[in-house]
Amino acid sequence: MDISINSDQTEQDLQSDGTGSGKEEMGMATDVAELDTSLNTASSDMDSGDMASLMEMYEESFKRFAEGEVVKGRIISVDKDHVLVDIGYKSEGHIRIHEFKDEKGEINVKPGDAVEVMVEWWDDENEVVILSKEKAAKVKVWDEIKKAYENETAVEGLIINRVKGGFSVDIGIPAFLPGSQADLRPIRDLDAMVGKTFIFKILKYNRKRSNIVLSRRMILEEERTAQRSETLSSIDEGAVIEGIVKNITEYGVFVDLGGVDGLLHITDISWGRVKHPGEMFKIGDKIMVKVLSFDHEKERVSLGMKQLVPDPWTTAQEKYAVGSKVKGVIVSLTDYGAFVELQEGIEGLIHVSEMSWTRKVRHPSKIVSVGDEIEAVVLDLKPENRRISLGMKQVRPNPWDVIAEKYPVGTTIEGKIKNITDFGLFIGIDEGIDGLIHISDISWTKRIKHPSEIYKKGDLVQAIVLDIEKDQERFSLGIKQLLPDPWQSVADRYQVGREITGVITNITDFGIFVELEEGIEGLVHVSEIQKGKNKNPMETFKVGDVITAGVMNINSDERRIGLSIKRLDMESDKELLTEYVNNAGPGTSSFGELLRENLQDKLTKETN
């Protein structure tokens, strides 16, 4: 078979490519002529198969490649600096070795592997071709980007790092993902996105500027729309479904059910107390919920979580019988008491009056704190009202029930002064029980204006139990009762008619008070001061004067001693007159006898 090749046509084809110089074209024409002559000479000696192979080789030798063209090749060899690739040209192309190194710096190709490359530069005269694998890959990526954009298909990419306004994404070449297109809602932790692979849509691209803008939000919206339709068709009241926590507020949690958001109100989260939903959930949590109601028109879904378990109050009557002891944790304090969680969903109230047998509790914080684990007794239970009344003090016996047996009236006790008031001293007796020593029971004789004149807080004192009133929770003590009452023996020390001396301590309109000994005073009534009726004691005497008087009367029960200055003067006159009469001789006349009789009658009357 005779094969002829038109060399002129070949030259025209090369010229039309516009990639070779005139000199190169002349050289190529000479080569073609020589090859044409050789082929014609050899054609008579070859069969048809050999001729087809030879023609293929002949045509391959005329291949011309434009700079920037992407072609397929096969690796011939690999050395330390270059990789030789056969692309069908008369000489192999060179690719720098670093384009074949992976992240670890290792070469991951071998001779015989197919590879796509881009012609960077070639020289026919020197038969040198420079190729690039990386640039070929980029060209291919741009082609894929163009197809994905035009066909609205998705591309896969790895988020490399955060940049201003969004993220840098590797989709074969660097692309930009705006923060607003990263998710359906604002992302709190942007760093968590870095290093993850996602599917994106291409919003726009510019090959000349190497600019590509991606969107993940478009993918999520499409998925959400598909899920929404499916979810709306399957939601029924009473259904139990899984959702993802989308947002948390003070009043509840918004749950993504699959394209449809439902509200889990704070009151439907737990049968127990929930201060804030954020204590139980965080965004992204998967939770099981029950559909409580569904408004098809407004597409509003109300959800519940506590409804997945039975109401604990239905069995409260069996678990918390009146009189039984229970344990719980203090969860809240108010002015009137403390709330105790016995189990999730059941809380009881301990009123301040039920916290202590002995202390007057003004606020529960004086006894307990939130978080304390306590033991209490069930005082009352009303499941229909969801109320349980508890008592702390009932866990221990009432100390007032045994205090009278422990400290009978008349017992001498010793304790420290815990408090001092205007009206007396409070002494610590037993835990929570204080005894009162009234100011009037401190001393038999001293006039005490305030107990702090004698005692101070913390002093150790002895006292006698005077009285115990269990119902009123009063414990009365006395200090003066440790000693005999001096007034009980005052009659022995100050007999009626005895002359005594004392100091004036007070002067009033009705008389003068005279101190006979410490704590013992007598009163000289104004009528017993002097014989004269026009004498004012305020003018005659002053406080501090020492006077002498006679004891008129004594009343130990009323603690009174009556004194008289006037009678003491009269006694003195009587003694003088008696002495005069007794010393007078026998009368010399009847007049003398008569005078003596009159004097004796007068003395007798005054004495009586």
C-alpha positions in Angstrom: 0.0 0.0 0.0 1.4 3.3 -1.1 1.4 6.1 1.5 2.2 9.6 0.6 2.3 12.6 2.9 1.8 16.2 1.8 4.6 18.1 3.4 3.2 21.4 2.3 0.0 20.7 4.1 1.9 19.8 7.2 3.8 23.0 7.1 0.6 25.0 6.8 -0.9 23.2 9.8 2.2 24.1 11.9 2.0 27.7 10.8 -1.6 28.0 11.7 -0.9 26.8 15.3 1.2 29.9 15.8 3.5 28.2 18.4 6.7 27.7 16.3 9.3 30.1 14.8 10.2 30.2 11.1 13.5 28.5 11.7 11.8 25.7 13.6 9.3 25.3 10.8 12.1 25.0 8.2 13.9 22.4 10.2 10.7 20.5 10.6 10.0 20.7 6.9 13.4 19.2 6.1 12.8 16.4 8.6 9.4 15.7 7.0 10.9 15.5 3.5 13.6 13.1 4.6 11.1 11.0 6.5 8.8 11.0 3.4 11.6 9.7 1.2 12.4 7.0 3.7 8.8 5.9 4.0 8.4 5.7 0.3 11.6 3.6 0.0 10.5 1.3 2.8 6.9 0.9 1.8 7.6 -1.8 -0.8 9.2 -4.0 1.9 6.4 -3.7 4.6 3.0 -5.3 5.0 -0.2 -3.4 5.9 0.2 -3.9 9.7 3.7 -2.6 9.8 2.7 0.3 7.7 -0.1 1.3 10.1 2.3 1.2 13.0 4.8 3.2 11.1 2.3 5.8 10.1 1.2 6.2 13.8 4.8 6.8 14.7 5.1 9.2 11.8 2.1 11.1 12.9 3.2 11.2 16.6 6.5 12.7 15.5 4.6 15.7 14.1 2.8 16.4 17.4 3.1 20.0 18.5 2.0 21.2 22.0 0.9 24.7 22.9 2.2 26.2 26.1 -0.5 25.8 28.8 -2.0 22.7 27.2 -2.9 19.8 29.5 -1.9 16.4 28.1 -1.7 12.8 29.4 1.7 11.1 29.8 3.4 8.2 31.4 6.3 8.3 33.8 9.5 7.0 32.3 11.9 7.5 35.2 12.4 9.2 38.6 15.6 10.7 39.9 16.5 13.0 42.7 15.7 16.2 40.8 13.3 15.4 38.0 10.6 13.0 36.8 10.8 12.1 33.1 7.4 11.8 31.5 6.6 10.6 28.0 3.8 12.7 26.4 4.3 11.3 22.8 6.8 14.0 21.8 10.2 13.1 20.2 11.8 13.7 23.6 10.6 13.2 27.2 9.3 16.1 29.3 10.9 17.1 32.6 8.9 17.8 35.9 10.6 19.0 39.0 10.7 16.3 41.7 9.1 18.4 44.5 5.7 18.3 42.6 5.5 14.6 43.4 6.3 14.8 47.1 3.6 14.4 49.7 3.2 16.2 53.0 5.9 13.9 54.6 8.3 14.7 51.7 8.0 11.2 50.3 7.8 10.4 46.5 4.5 8.7 45.8 4.9 7.7 42.1 6.9 5.2 40.1 7.8 4.5 36.5 4.8 3.4 34.5 2.3 5.5 36.3 0.0 7.6 34.2 -0.1 11.3 34.9 -1.7 14.5 33.6 0.7 17.4 33.0 0.7 20.9 31.6 3.2 22.0 29.0 5.0 24.9 30.5 7.7 25.4 27.9 9.3 23.5 25.0 12.3 23.9 22.6 12.2 21.9 19.3 15.7 22.7 18.4 17.2 21.3 21.6 14.3 18.9 22.0 13.6 20.0 25.6 10.1 20.0 27.1 9.3 21.4 30.6 6.1 20.0 32.2 4.1 20.7 35.4 1.9 18.3 37.3 0.6 20.9 39.8 -0.5 23.4 37.1 -2.3 20.6 35.3 -4.1 19.7 38.4 -5.2 23.4 38.9 -6.4 23.6 35.3 -8.5 20.5 35.9 -9.9 21.9 39.1 -10.9 25.1 37.4 -12.7 23.0 34.8 -14.5 21.1 37.5 -15.4 24.4 39.3 -16.9 25.8 36.1 -19.0 22.6 35.6 -20.1 22.6 39.3 -21.1 26.3 39.1 -23.0 25.9 35.8 -24.7 22.7 36.9 -25.3 23.9 40.5 -23.6 20.8 41.9 -21.7 20.5 45.1 -18.0 20.3 45.7 -16.1 18.9 48.7 -13.5 21.0 50.6 -11.4 21.1 53.7 -11.5 24.2 55.9 -7.8 25.1 56.4 -8.0 28.1 58.7 -9.8 31.2 59.8 -9.4 34.4 57.8 -10.9 37.8 58.1 -14.7 37.5 57.5 -14.7 33.7 57.2 -12.6 30.7 56.4 -10.1 29.5 53.8 -11.1 26.3 52.2 -9.1 23.8 50.1 -11.1 22.5 47.2 -8.1 21.7 45.1 -7.3 25.4 45.0 -7.9 27.9 47.8 -11.4 29.2 48.1 -13.2 31.6 50.5 -16.1 30.7 52.7 -17.8 33.8 54.3 -18.8 33.4 57.9 -22.5 34.1 57.1 -22.4 31.2 54.7 -20.8 28.7 57.1 -24.0 27.6 58.8 -27.8 28.2 59.2 -27.2 30.2 62.4 -24.2 32.2 63.8 -21.4 29.9 64.9 -20.1 30.6 68.4 -16.9 28.5 68.2 -15.4 29.3 64.8 -12.2 27.4 65.6 -14.2 24.2 65.8 -14.8 24.3 62.1 -11.1 24.3 61.2 -9.8 21.0 60.0 -13.2 19.6 59.0 -14.4 18.5 55.6 -17.8 19.7 54.3 -19.8 19.9 51.1 -20.2 23.4 49.5 -22.0 25.2 46.7 -20.1 27.7 44.5 -21.7 31.1 44.8 -19.3 32.8 42.3 -15.8 32.5 40.8 -13.4 34.4 38.7 -10.6 32.4 37.1 -8.5 35.4 36.1 -8.4 36.7 39.7 -8.3 33.2 41.2 -11.3 34.1 43.3 -13.9 31.5 44.5 -16.7 32.1 47.0 -18.4 29.1 48.6 -21.5 28.5 50.6 -22.3 25.7 53.1 -25.5 27.4 54.1 -27.1 26.6 50.7 -26.5 22.9 51.2 -27.9 23.0 54.8 -31.0 24.9 53.6 -31.7 22.4 50.9 -31.3 19.6 53.4 -33.5 21.5 55.9 -36.2 22.0 53.4 -36.3 18.3 52.5 -36.3 17.4 56.2 -39.0 19.9 57.0 -41.4 18.4 54.5 -40.7 14.9 55.8 -41.0 16.0 59.5 -44.3 18.0 59.0 -45.9 15.0 57.4 -44.9 12.7 60.3 -45.5 14.8 63.4 -48.4 13.7 65.6 -49.4 14.8 69.1 -48.1 12.3 71.6 -45.2 11.2 69.3 -41.8 10.7 70.9 -39.1 12.0 68.6 -35.4 12.9 68.7 -34.3 16.5 68.3 -31.2 18.7 68.6 -31.0 21.7 70.9 -30.8 24.7 68.7 -31.2 27.6 71.1 -31.5 28.1 74.9 -33.4 31.0 76.5 -34.5 31.7 80.1 -38.0 30.4 79.4 -37.1 27.2 77.5 -35.2 25.4 74.8 -35.8 25.5 71.0 -35.3 22.0 69.5 -34.6 21.2 65.8 -36.8 18.3 65.0 -35.6 18.1 61.4 -36.4 21.3 59.6 -39.0 22.2 62.1 -38.3 23.9 65.5 -40.3 23.0 68.6 -40.4 24.8 72.0 -39.6 22.8 75.1 -40.8 25.2 77.8 -38.9 25.3 81.1 -42.0 24.0 83.0 -42.1 20.9 80.8 -38.4 20.0 81.1 -38.6 18.3 84.5 -41.0 17.5 87.2 -38.4 19.0 89.5 -37.1 22.6 89.8 -35.2 24.0 86.9 -33.6 27.5 87.5 -32.4 27.9 83.9 -32.4 25.5 81.0 -28.7 26.2 80.4 -28.0 24.1 83.6 -29.3 21.0 81.8 -28.6 21.5 78.1 -26.1 22.9 75.7 -26.5 23.8 72.1 -26.0 20.7 69.9 -27.3 18.2 72.5 -29.5 15.3 71.1 -32.6 14.9 73.3 -35.8 12.8 73.2 -39.0 14.8 73.5 -42.7 14.3 73.4 -45.0 16.3 71.1 -47.6 17.9 73.3 -49.4 20.0 70.7 -49.0 20.8 67.0 -50.5 23.8 65.2 -50.5 22.8 61.5 -51.4 26.3 60.2 -48.8 28.2 62.2 -46.4 25.2 62.2 -45.8 25.6 66.0 -44.8 22.6 68.0 -44.9 22.4 71.8 -42.7 19.8 73.3 -42.3 18.1 76.7 -39.5 16.1 78.3 -40.9 15.4 81.8 -43.9 13.7 80.2 -41.6 10.9 79.2 -41.6 9.7 82.9 -44.5 9.3 85.3 -45.5 12.2 87.6 -43.8 11.4 91.0 -46.7 12.9 93.0 -48.9 9.9 91.9 -46.9 7.7 94.3 -46.1 10.3 97.0 -48.7 9.0 99.4 -47.0 5.7 99.5 -43.4 7.0 99.8 -43.9 9.9 102.2 -46.4 8.9 104.9 -47.1 11.4 107.7 -44.7 10.8 110.6 -42.0 9.1 108.5 -38.4 10.4 108.4 -37.1 11.5 105.0 -33.8 12.9 103.6 -33.5 15.7 101.1 -31.4 18.6 99.8 -32.1 22.3 100.5 -32.9 23.9 97.1 -34.3 27.3 98.0 -34.7 29.6 101.0 -37.4 32.2 101.7 -38.2 34.4 104.6 -40.7 31.9 105.9 -38.9 28.7 105.4 -36.7 26.3 103.3 -37.7 24.1 100.4 -36.3 20.6 100.4 -36.1 18.4 97.3 -36.9 14.8 98.3 -36.7 13.5 94.8 -36.9 15.0 91.3 -40.2 16.7 91.1 -41.2 16.5 94.8 -40.3 19.3 97.2 -41.4 19.9 100.8 -41.4 23.0 102.9 -39.8 23.3 106.4 -41.4 26.4 108.0 -39.1 28.5 110.2 -41.2 27.5 113.3 -40.4 23.8 112.6 -36.6 24.2 112.5 -35.7 24.3 116.2 -37.3 23.5 119.5 -35.3 26.2 121.4 -34.2 28.9 119.0 -36.4 31.6 117.6 -35.4 31.4 113.9 -35.9 34.7 112.1 -34.6 33.4 108.8 -33.8 29.8 107.6 -30.3 30.9 106.6 -29.4 31.0 110.3 -29.9 27.2 110.3 -29.4 25.8 106.8 -27.9 26.7 103.4 -28.8 25.8 99.9 -27.2 22.5 99.0 -27.3 21.1 102.6 -28.5 17.5 103.0 -30.9 17.3 105.9 -33.2 14.9 107.6 -36.8 15.8 108.4 -40.1 14.4 109.5 -43.2 14.5 107.3 -45.8 16.6 109.2 -48.5 16.8 106.5 -49.0 15.6 102.9 -51.5 16.9 100.3 -50.7 15.2 96.9 -53.7 16.9 95.3 -52.1 20.3 96.0 -48.6 19.0 95.5 -47.6 20.0 99.0 -45.6 18.3 101.8 -45.0 20.0 105.1 -41.8 18.9 106.9 -40.2 19.5 110.3 -36.5 19.4 111.3 -36.9 19.8 115.0 -39.1 16.7 115.2 -36.1 14.5 114.3 -34.8 15.0 117.9 -36.7 14.9 121.2 -38.0 18.2 122.5 -35.5 19.3 125.2 -38.2 21.0 127.2 -39.8 17.6 127.8 -36.9 16.5 129.9 -35.4 19.7 131.2 -37.6 19.7 134.4 -36.4 16.2 135.2 -32.8 17.1 134.6 -32.9 20.4 136.6 -35.6 20.3 139.3 -36.6 23.5 141.0 -34.1 24.3 143.7 -31.1 22.8 141.8 -28.0 24.8 141.8 -26.5 25.1 138.3 -23.5 26.9 136.8 -23.3 28.5 133.3 -21.9 31.3 131.3 -23.6 34.6 130.7 -24.7 34.5 127.0 -26.5 37.9 126.9 -27.2 40.9 129.1 -30.4 43.0 128.8 -32.0 45.8 130.8 -34.2 43.3 132.6 -31.7 40.5 133.4 -29.1 37.9 132.5 -29.4 35.0 130.1 -27.4 31.9 131.2 -26.6 29.0 128.9 -28.1 25.8 130.4 -28.3 23.1 127.7 -28.0 23.2 124.0 -30.6 25.7 122.8 -32.0 26.4 126.3 -31.1 29.6 128.2 -32.2 30.5 131.7 -33.2 34.0 132.8 -31.9 35.7 135.9 -34.3 38.6 136.4 -32.7 41.8 137.7 -34.8 41.5 140.8 -33.3 38.1 141.5 -29.6 39.2 141.4 -29.4 40.7 144.9 -31.4 40.8 148.1 -30.3 44.2 149.1 -28.5 46.1 146.2 -30.4 48.5 144.0 -29.2 47.5 140.5 -30.0 49.9 137.7 -28.5 47.6 135.0 -27.0 44.1 135.3 -24.0 45.2 133.3 -22.9 47.2 136.5 -22.0 43.8 138.0 -21.6 41.3 135.2 -20.2 41.0 131.7 -20.9 38.6 128.9 -19.0 35.3 129.3 -18.8 35.4 133.1 -19.3 32.1 134.8 -22.1 32.3 137.4 -24.0 30.1 139.8 -27.7 30.3 140.2 -30.7 28.3 141.6 -33.5 27.0 139.5 -36.6 29.0 140.5 -39.2 27.8 138.0 -39.6 26.0 134.7 -42.6 26.7 132.4 -42.5 24.1 129.6 -45.5 25.5 127.7 -44.0 29.0 127.7 -40.5 27.7 127.3 -39.2 29.7 130.3 -36.4 28.8 132.6 -36.2 31.1 135.6 -33.0 31.3 137.8 -31.9 33.3 140.8 -28.6 34.4 142.2 -29.7 36.0 145.4 -31.4 32.8 146.4 -28.0 31.2 147.0 -27.7 33.4 150.2 -30.2 33.8 153.1 -32.6 36.8 152.9 -31.2 39.4 155.3 -34.6 40.8 155.9 -35.7 37.5 157.5 -33.3 38.3 160.4 -33.6 42.0 160.5 -36.0 41.9 163.5 -33.2 40.1 165.5 -30.8 42.9 164.7 -33.0 45.9 165.1 -35.5 45.5 168.0 -38.4 47.9 168.3 -37.5 50.8 170.6 -33.8 50.5 169.9 -31.7 53.5 169.1 -29.8 53.3 165.8 -27.5 55.5 163.7 -27.5 55.7 159.9 -26.8 57.8 156.9 -29.5 59.7 154.9 -29.7 58.3 151.4 -32.8 60.1 150.1 -35.1 62.9 151.1 -38.6 63.1 149.9 -41.8 65.1 150.7 -43.1 62.3 152.9 -39.9 61.5 154.8 -36.2 60.6 155.0 -34.6 57.2 154.0 -31.8 56.2 156.3 -29.4 53.3 155.4 -28.8 51.1 158.5 -26.6 48.6 156.7 -25.8 47.7 153.0 -29.2 47.1 151.4 -31.2 47.7 154.5 -33.0 51.1 154.8 -35.5 52.6 157.2 -37.9 55.4 156.7 -38.4 58.4 159.1 -41.8 59.6 158.2 -42.3 63.4 158.1 -44.6 63.1 161.1 -41.8 61.4 163.1 -39.1 63.9 162.4 -39.7 66.7 165.0 -42.3 67.9 167.4 -42.8 71.2 165.5 -45.3 71.0 162.7 -43.8 73.7 160.6 -40.4 72.1 160.0 -39.6 71.0 156.4 -37.2 68.0 156.2 -35.7 69.3 153.0 -34.6 72.4 154.9 -33.5 70.6 158.1 -31.5 67.6 156.6 -29.4 66.7 153.5 -28.3 63.5 151.9 -25.2 62.1 153.6 -26.1 63.4 157.1 -25.6 60.9 159.9 -28.7 60.9 162.2 -29.9 58.9 165.2 -33.4 57.6 165.4 -35.5 55.0 167.2 -37.0 51.8 165.7 -40.7 52.1 165.7 -41.8 49.0 163.8 -40.4 46.2 161.5 -42.2 44.3 158.7 -39.8 41.7 157.2 -42.3 40.4 154.6 -42.8 43.9 153.1 -39.1 44.8 153.8 -39.9 47.9 155.8 -38.5 49.5 159.0 -40.2 52.5 160.5 -37.9 55.0 162.3 -38.7 58.0 164.5 -36.6 61.0 165.5 -39.4 62.7 167.4 -40.0 59.7 169.7 -36.4 59.3 170.4 -36.4 63.0 171.6 -39.5 62.2 173.7 -37.9 59.2 175.3 -34.9 61.5 176.2 -37.3 64.0 177.9 -39.1 61.2 179.7 -35.8 59.9 181.1 -34.8 63.4 182.3 -38.2 64.0 183.9 -38.3 60.5 185.6 -34.9 61.1 187.0 -36.0 64.5 188.3 -39.1 63.1 190.0 -37.3 60.2 191.5 -34.6 62.4 192.9 -37.0 64.9 194.5 -37.5 64.6 198.3 -40.8 64.1 200.2 -43.1 67.0 199.8 -43.5 69.6 202.6 -46.9 70.5 201.7 -49.9 69.3 200.0 -49.0 71.4 196.9 -45.8 69.4 196.5 -47.6 66.1 196.5 -50.1 67.3 194.0 -47.3 68.4 191.6 -45.6 65.0 191.8 -48.8 63.2 191.0 -49.5 65.4 187.9 -46.0 64.8 186.6 -46.4 61.0 186.9 -49.7 61.1 185.1 -48.2 63.1 182.3 -45.3 60.7 181.8 -47.7 57.7 181.9 -49.8 59.2 179.1 -46.8 60.1 176.9 -45.4 56.7 177.3 -48.7 55.1 176.3 
